[in-house]
Amino acid sequence: MDTRVFAAAGSVPQMVEQGVARTRRASVKALNMRAAGRCERARKMGRIAELYEREARWWGVLTRWTSHQRAVPWVYTTAAMAAEHEAERRAENYREMEAGYWRRALAVAADSGVAA
């Protein structure tokens, strides 16, 4: 395999690598955010889900690119697809946690007579 396909400046793999790295740095910051109440936790989970959705999109870019490159073995396309799917799965989990926190916050507000 010709490794120059991956090393070219401004190449799709290089852009994806940089995009995923930026997204992961932002994810670490979001995971370390302090969240006191249910509403803050819901916002935090939403932010983390948003970042995993962004990561999945980056992996999707790489998946599409590798699938159109004759010099790239199919195993790289499969690996990019697996990474995309994993990021989507994590985003869904965080979206479910976000929805759960919002439901609990609304239930507490309803029980206490506070208008939502």
Secondary structure, DSSP 4 states (H G I P E B T S, - for coil): --THHHHSTT-HHHHHHHHHHHHHHHHHHHHT----SHHHHHHHHHHHHHHHHHHHHHHHHHHHHHHT-TTS-HHHHHHHHHHHHHHHHHHHHHHHHHHHHHHHHHHHHHHHT---
